[in-house]
Amino acid sequence: MTIKTLFAASVLVLAPMMASAECSWDYGAQEAAISCAEGTTWDATAMTCVAVASS
């Protein structure tokens, strides 16, 4: 085999490995921040902003 063939084969083998190493596998840390209007708070059960009950 020639040097060019060996080089091309090694690039084809290593490129996907390098690309997957760059991916972030920590999907849980990428959650969006929720902001509600003043006087409301986030209700995780209802998945919406709800009015804060004042006492």
JOBEL-V842321 format. One record per run of one state. SS is the DSSP state (~ for helix, > for strand, _ for the rest). FROM is the first residue (numbers start at 1). LEN is the number of residues. If there is no record, write none. Layout:
ss->(SS & SS)
from->(FROM & FROM)
len->(LEN & LEN)
This chain:
ss->(_ & ~ & _ & ~ & _ & > & _ & > & _)
from->(1 & 3 & 23 & 27 & 31 & 40 & 44 & 48 & 52)
len->(2 & 20 & 4 & 4 & 9 & 4 & 4 & 4 & 4)
